Amino acid sequence: MLDILAIAAHRDDVEQTCGGTLLTMHARGWRTGILDLTQGESGTRGTAAERQAEANAAARILNVTHREALDLPDGNVQNTLENRLKIAAVLRRLRPRVVILPYWQGRHPDHYTTATLGYEACFVSGLSKIETPGGHAPHRPYKILYASLYADVRPTFVVDITPFVEQRLQSLLAYRSQYGQQSTGTGLFVPEEDIRERTFATARHYGLLAGVRYAEPFVQKEVSLAEDLMLLPVQSI
């Protein structure tokens, strides 16, 4: 059972968008996990087997309690009832309170499809008359968040990842098949020598929005509730 589950289309998506947040939440004592929907068989670089080994190494760096991958087609993630039930079965087994999904707009169809597919799977998971593989009891996550790092939107909030920004980078660099120096995919992938600068610059940008050094951004669709105005963080002027 988990407290927080990040769901992504591909192995290495979580490392890019919310890996620092998972590290931060683990440090607070929460149990974190990752569900990758595809195996990575269609990627320009690397094989599914290489991606699996790299994902396992990255999971250890991120201190996640659990990581697994489904068998949805890489490059062809579809929002179907079958796929919703596959994800719902994982949700019922792991029972997270918080689910992190990709933002619902983006360049890669797998990413924005995962946002809708994941949301609808969270809904289906709570329906008592719907059966899923494994026979676990219905469960609906309490909070659904969207990792918006690559979206041109103003975040609802950011998470301070300053103590873990270096560890976050190392989790991404665990994917040597994707980010190591090689000729395949040149022009599609960030050169290895630029990865550190780009990831730190992006985290610095979102950190500046909230008065911390490095941060990761998130969007939530619902309105937040404040109980004490004296405890609201981030200075206005």
C-alpha positions in Angstrom: 0.0 0.0 0.0 1.2 3.5 -0.9 0.5 7.1 0.1 1.5 8.7 -3.3 1.5 7.1 -6.7 2.9 8.8 -9.8 1.5 7.4 -13.1 3.3 8.1 -16.3 3.3 6.9 -19.9 7.0 6.1 -20.1 9.9 5.1 -17.9 11.8 8.3 -17.2 8.7 10.6 -17.4 8.4 10.7 -13.6 12.1 11.4 -13.2 11.7 14.5 -15.4 8.5 15.9 -14.0 8.1 15.0 -10.3 11.1 12.9 -9.2 12.2 15.6 -6.7 8.7 15.7 -5.2 8.8 11.9 -4.6 12.1 12.3 -2.9 10.7 15.2 -0.8 7.6 13.2 0.2 9.7 10.1 1.1 11.8 12.3 3.4 8.6 13.3 5.2 7.8 9.6 5.8 5.3 9.0 3.0 5.3 5.8 0.9 5.8 6.6 -2.7 5.5 4.6 -5.9 5.5 4.8 -9.7 3.3 3.1 -12.3 4.7 3.3 -15.9 2.1 2.4 -18.4 4.4 1.2 -21.2 7.5 -0.9 -21.6 9.5 1.4 -23.9 9.6 -1.0 -26.9 9.0 1.8 -29.5 11.6 4.3 -28.3 14.2 5.8 -30.6 16.9 4.8 -28.1 17.2 1.7 -26.0 15.2 -1.5 -25.7 12.4 -2.4 -23.3 14.8 -4.6 -21.3 17.3 -1.7 -21.0 14.6 0.7 -19.9 13.4 -1.8 -17.3 16.9 -2.1 -15.8 17.3 1.7 -15.8 13.9 2.3 -14.3 14.8 -0.1 -11.4 18.0 1.8 -10.8 16.2 5.1 -10.9 13.6 3.8 -8.5 16.3 3.0 -6.0 17.7 6.6 -6.3 14.2 8.0 -5.8 13.6 5.9 -2.7 10.3 4.7 -4.0 8.6 1.8 -2.2 7.2 0.3 -5.3 7.5 0.5 -9.1 5.9 -1.5 -11.9 5.0 -1.2 -15.5 1.9 -2.2 -17.5 1.9 -3.5 -21.1 0.2 -0.7 -22.9 1.7 -0.2 -26.4 4.5 2.4 -26.4 3.5 5.2 -28.7 -0.1 4.1 -28.8 -1.6 4.6 -25.3 -5.4 4.6 -25.7 -8.1 5.5 -23.3 -10.1 2.3 -23.4 -12.2 0.4 -20.8 -9.6 -2.4 -20.8 -6.8 0.0 -20.0 -8.8 1.8 -17.4 -9.5 -1.5 -15.7 -5.7 -2.4 -15.8 -4.9 0.8 -14.0 -7.8 0.5 -11.6 -6.6 -2.9 -10.6 -3.2 -1.3 -9.6 -5.0 1.5 -7.7 -7.1 -1.0 -5.7 -4.0 -3.1 -4.9 -1.8 -0.1 -3.9 -4.5 2.2 -2.5 -2.8 5.5 -2.8 -4.3 8.6 -1.3 -2.6 10.9 -3.9 -2.2 10.2 -7.6 0.1 12.3 -9.8 -0.6 12.4 -13.5 0.9 14.1 -16.5 -0.6 17.4 -17.5 -3.5 17.0 -20.0 -1.9 19.0 -22.8 1.5 18.3 -24.5 3.4 17.3 -27.6 3.4 13.5 -27.0 0.0 11.8 -27.4 0.9 9.2 -24.8 1.4 11.9 -22.2 -1.9 13.8 -22.6 -3.8 10.5 -23.1 -2.4 9.2 -19.8 -3.8 12.3 -18.1 -7.4 11.5 -19.1 -6.9 7.7 -18.9 -5.5 8.0 -15.4 -8.3 10.3 -14.2 -11.0 8.0 -15.5 -9.2 4.9 -14.0 -9.3 6.7 -10.6 -13.0 7.1 -11.0 -13.6 3.5 -12.2 -11.5 2.2 -9.3 -14.0 3.5 -6.8 -17.1 1.8 -8.4 -18.2 -1.1 -6.2 -19.9 -3.1 -9.0 -16.9 -2.9 -11.3 -14.6 -6.0 -11.1 -10.9 -5.7 -11.7 -8.1 -8.4 -12.0 -7.0 -9.5 -8.5 -10.4 -9.0 -6.9 -9.3 -6.1 -4.6 -11.8 -3.9 -2.9 -12.8 -0.6 -4.6 -10.6 2.4 -3.9 -10.7 6.0 -5.1 -7.7 8.3 -4.5 -8.5 11.4 -2.6 -6.4 13.8 -4.5 -5.4 13.9 -8.2 -2.5 16.2 -9.2 -1.0 17.0 -12.6 2.7 17.5 -13.0 3.0 20.5 -15.2 6.7 21.0 -15.7 6.6 21.0 -19.5 3.3 22.8 -19.8 3.0 26.5 -20.5 0.6 27.1 -17.6 0.8 28.8 -14.3 1.0 26.2 -11.6 -1.5 25.9 -8.7 1.5 25.3 -6.4 5.1 24.2 -6.4 7.0 21.7 -4.2 10.3 22.8 -2.8 12.8 20.1 -4.0 16.0 22.1 -3.1 17.6 19.4 -0.8 17.1 16.7 -3.5 17.7 18.5 -6.8 21.0 16.7 -7.3 19.5 13.3 -6.4 16.7 14.0 -8.8 19.2 14.6 -11.6 21.0 11.3 -10.9 17.7 9.4 -11.2 17.3 10.8 -14.7 20.9 10.1 -15.6 20.3 6.4 -14.6 18.7 6.1 -18.1 22.0 5.7 -20.0 20.2 4.4 -23.0 18.4 7.7 -23.3 20.8 10.3 -22.1 24.2 8.9 -22.7 26.3 10.2 -25.5 25.3 8.5 -28.8 24.5 9.3 -32.4 21.0 7.7 -32.5 18.3 10.3 -32.0 20.5 13.3 -32.2 18.3 16.4 -32.4 15.4 14.7 -30.5 17.3 14.2 -27.2 19.0 16.8 -25.0 22.8 16.4 -25.2 24.2 14.8 -22.1 26.4 17.9 -21.4 23.2 20.1 -21.4 21.0 18.0 -19.2 22.2 19.4 -15.9 21.9 23.0 -17.0 18.4 22.5 -18.4 17.0 20.6 -15.5 18.4 22.9 -12.9 17.4 26.0 -14.8 13.8 24.8 -15.1 13.7 23.9 -11.4 15.2 27.3 -10.5 12.5 29.1 -12.5 9.7 27.4 -10.6 11.5 27.9 -7.3 11.7 31.6 -7.9 7.9 31.7 -8.2 7.6 30.6 -4.6 10.7 32.0 -3.0 12.7 28.8 -2.8 15.7 27.8 -4.8 14.5 24.7 -6.7 10.9 23.5 -7.2 8.6 21.3 -9.3 5.2 22.6 -10.5 1.7 21.1 -10.2 -1.8 21.9 -11.2 -5.0 20.8 -9.5 -8.5 21.3 -11.0 -10.4 21.9 -7.7 -10.3 24.9 -5.5 -8.1 24.7 -2.4 -9.3 25.4 1.1 -7.5 27.6 3.6 -8.4 27.4 7.3 -6.0 30.0 8.7 -4.9 33.1 6.7 -2.0 33.6 9.0 -0.4 30.3 7.8 -0.6 30.9 4.0 2.9 30.5 2.6 4.7 32.6 -0.1 5.1 36.4 0.5 2.9 38.6 -1.7 5.1 41.7 -1.9 
